Amino acid sequence: MTQTDVPERLSLYIPDLTGGGAQRAVLNLAAGLAEAGGPVDVVVGEGGGEMASPPPGVTVVPLAERRIGYGDRTLRLARYLRRARPSHMISALDIASVATVAKKVSGSQTKVVMTIQTHLSQQFRDRDGFHGFVRRQLVAALYPLADGLVAASRGTAEDARRMLLKDRPIHVIHNPAVGPEVWERQNDDPGHPWLAPDTLPVILGAGRIVHQKDFLTLAKAFDTVRQRMGARLIILGQPDPREPDIHRELMDFIRQRELEDVVAFPGFVANPWAWMKRASVFTLSSVYEGFGNVVAEALATGTPVVSTDCEAGPAEILDNGRYGRLVPVGDATAMAEAIVATLEGPVNRAALVERSRDFTIPRVAAQYRAYMGEIPD
C-alpha cells in the first residue's frame, strides 16, 4: 500500500461515545477519512452516548448495547474484523488493548494503530494503586503488539517512551479538533442570558468535573478575579459519578464564597462552540491532558485562551504562549492574573483562528492516511 492509495475499508475503535474530547476527535477523524472515499466504520464497545450519531459517510457499529466484559468485547471485535476485513483499524482510549488482542484472536491482516490520547503516567497515578498498576502492565505488554503507535502530542509521546514503550517508535499527530461544525455552529445562539451582548465578561471552562480538569483551581481564580472586576463563570460538562468528591468539593467552595449567582453549570451541551464564541476568555485548568481539544476549538472561535502549562498538549497548541497565556498547574493566583490581563488587553482574534487551522479535520486526516501508508505489509 502506498501513501496515495485509498484503503478499501477503514475502522476506528473506541470503548464508548460518551461526551468527551477523545470521542469527538475519533468521530472527526472518521469523517475526515471518509471524505477520501471508501467505507469507514466507528466500532464502539457499547452503544449509546451523547455522540452516537455518526457524521456523513461513517457507520457506527456497536459491539453491544450495554457494558460487557473485556473477554466478550474482544471476541466480538475479533468477529467484526473477520467479517468486515478493514485494511486498518485506529484504536483510541483502548488501555486494555482490545484491538491488538482481537487482531491476534481473529487472525486478521488488519493493521492496528494504537493512539495515545492522554498523558499515561499521570492517568495511572490518578487511578487506585492496583488499577493503575494493571493498566500500566497492559499498555507495556500489549501496545507494542500494534502495527503502529500514534500520540496526540509530543508530550504524550515522550511520556509513553519514558514510562513504557522505550523501544517502539511513536509518531505524533495532533487531534483533529476543528471540524466544519465549529465554523458552522459557533454563531448559533447558546440561549444563555449571560452570553447576551453588553453583559458582564464571561469566563468559560469545559470538561468532565474530575480531578484531571481541576475546576477548583479555576473557581478559586475566578473568586480572585471577582474581587477586581465584574465577571461570571460558566463550566460546561457533567460530574463524573466515579469521582463524586471532586464535584462536592467544588460546589462547597462556591457556596462558601457565595458565588452561586455568578457561577453556572449548564452540563453537557451539543454545541460548545457557540458558548466559546461569546465568552470573553476560555480557560483550561487541567492537571494534565493528552492534547486539549477544547483549546484548539476555542482558538477557532477567536476567543482568547488562558491555560495551565500542563503535561501535555496545551503548550503545543498555544506555541508556548504565543497564542494564549500559560500558567503553572494548580496556581489560582497566576491564573487569576492571566485572566485579568487577557480581559483587559488587546486580542488578535484573526491570529487565533489562523492557528486553529493546524488542527482541522482534513489536515489531520491526511497525516493519518500518510502514516498508515508507511506501515509495512
Phi, psi and omega in degrees: 000134179255170182297336183271350180288146172261121183300147180297315175213137175241146177229149172235136179245138175210143184299324181205171178239041173289169188286093178214164182296320180294321179296318179294321179296322179296314179296320177299315180296319178301317179297318180295321178292325180294330181297336180280354180100157182090151182290143177230125177251141165252108181269126187243134180302319177221143183287174179083187182107158185297337185247027187286351179278122185281153172287168180303139178083002183239137176250127174272126182243098178283135175282334179202161179271349179218173181297133177232165184288167183301314182296315180296318180296318180297316180295321179293322177291324176298318177297320177300315182297320178294323184281310187275331178051054176293150178289323180221149171231124176261124186247134182232148180056031187255064183302324180281001177056043178304320185295316182291321180291320179299323177297315180297317182295321186281338188073018184289153174267005179302135174275120182261126177249113177272130177256143178252106189261354183216169178281100193299315184296324176293317180298318180297322178293332179290334183276161173303153186312310183292314182296320177297320178296314181298315180298319179300317182292323179297315180296314183297324184275323192254330179300322179296346177285345181292156177282339178204153179232129179233132176252148184281349178202163177297323181296318179292325178294315180296320178296315181296319178297316184292320187273323195221323197238051189300329188262002183249134174292138179237121181271140180257120172226119180294157183292148174279074188281336189248108179247179182300331178300324180299314181289320187283328190251356183292340179268003174295159177277117179291345176077022178246130186298333180291343183257012175287158178300152174061038174246178179298152176302142179246128172263129186241137170231159181209138177148168176297145181275087183223169180306318184304321185279340173050053179291344175296319176297320177297317179297319178295319177297317179298319178302321177291318178301319181298334179284348182248335183198158176289134180195166176227158181235131174237132176240116178270133178137162184258149168297149177262120182299342179281346181228061184296330181295329180294315178295318181298316180296320179296314181291325177298318179296317180297319177292316181298324180268005177055051181255009186303328184277352183234008176234131182234147178233085181288350183085201178287134176234142183286336181235078180290341185290329175295325177290318178299316184303324185264352177287154178278329177206140174258137183238141170236119186250018191297150172284324175204161175217170169262324178216298182104058183308319185297332178294314178296321179296318179297318177301321181296336177271358181080012182270131180294153187237138165241126184223151168292148177273063188270166171274123358219158174123301185304319179296327177291318179297316184273007179052051176057035174106355180293326184247013178172159183277139178246138181228159180296150177298134175076008183259092183294324180295314179296322179294319179299316179298319180293322178295313180298316180298322179292317181294328184266347185260172178286154180230125174268085185296325180298323179293323178295315179298317180298320178298323183297340182292344175291347186240028181279159183301309182300320182295314182288320179300321178297323178294321177294317180299318179296318180295316180297328177293341181269351180287123184291151177287000000 
